[in-house]
Amino acid sequence: MKKVTCNVVLSVALLFSFQAYSSESTHLQIQRTDGSSIDYSIRRNSGDITKVLLLVIQGSDCNSVHNNSAISELELAWPGADLLLIEKYGITAALSYSANETRTDCPASYLHRDSLEQRAADILQLLKTVKAASNYQKVLMIGGSEGAVVANIVASQSKLINASASFNGGGRWFKDDVIHSIKNTTADTPERQAQIDGFSEMAAKITANPEMQVVISGHGSAWWRSTLQLDQLAILSKVKPPVLIIKADSDQAVSVQSTDQMINTLITQGQTNISYKKYPGLDHSFRSADGEEQLSKVVADINRWFVSQIRLDAQ
């Protein structure tokens, strides 16, 4: 069972490879209602007065967003924007990068409190604070993998987001994506079915027992309950601003079919603010079969879509 969840969470985290991120930023903090601090940074554009704030939301592992090498590419979704990066509960930029999902130095507060809802609440609080103290005309948002789901939650609850792009965030139910990953990374044997049954049993126990506290594959019970119970179809049905949903068509970490079904349902229901774009032959990390990374192409497409969706007032 542990092997199954380790493999799944690792595949979900593959979207972002973390290395040193060297751009200069202003590192700040604000307080949550429980007295803990949300660490974040705003990297100001060095040119003229910036009209756009770009929020980038990272994936699911225990690492600082400030050690995310993908940021330098993702920020090109709107060149010249001010860049907002927000840490997860209990994490600061001082946490060194580790590819080990069971790292022993992952903060206890992160393991206890991290969840989709907590991340969204932190972002919503920060956006209100930053927007109130600035003159940004537009706020754009990008999220990948787990960050895509968080971005969708934020877009469903905030009137401050003008447009968002989320990629490889999976379909309606996380459990379906986990089972999809098991089936696509394990031979069709009785052992594979045992892994699926074991995961399903674990998921049922965690969701049925709110007081149950475990750490599995680098995530605590709050995270597992959050991801397993979230209905992403219901979340997206509440999103009002334009949203671009992106899916790599050879993704083994989350189900392409489940994503297709979710988007088709939304469109059938008459939701016109959703654009859906798929990339044939690319995996969860936007790599082709020969290992070539295509993230820059995806980001260029996001930029073109953002440009088509928003208009800036002249100054």
Secondary structure, 3 states (H helix, E strand, C coil): CHHHHHHHHHHHHCCCCCCCCCCCCEEEEEECCCCCEEEEEEECCCCCCCCEEEEEECCCCCCCHHHCCCHHHHHHHCCCCEEEEECCCCCCCCCCCCCCCCCCCCCHHHHHHCCHHHHHHHHHHHHHHHHHCCCCCEEEEEEECHHHHHHHHHHHHCCCCCEEEEECCCCCCHHHHHHHHHHHHCCCCHHHHHHHHHHHHHHHHHHHCCCCCCEECCEEHHHHHHHHHCCHHHHHCCCCCCEEEEEECCCCCCCHHHHHHHHHHHHHCCCCCEEEEEECCCCCCCECCCCCECHHHHHHHHHHHHHHHCCCCCC
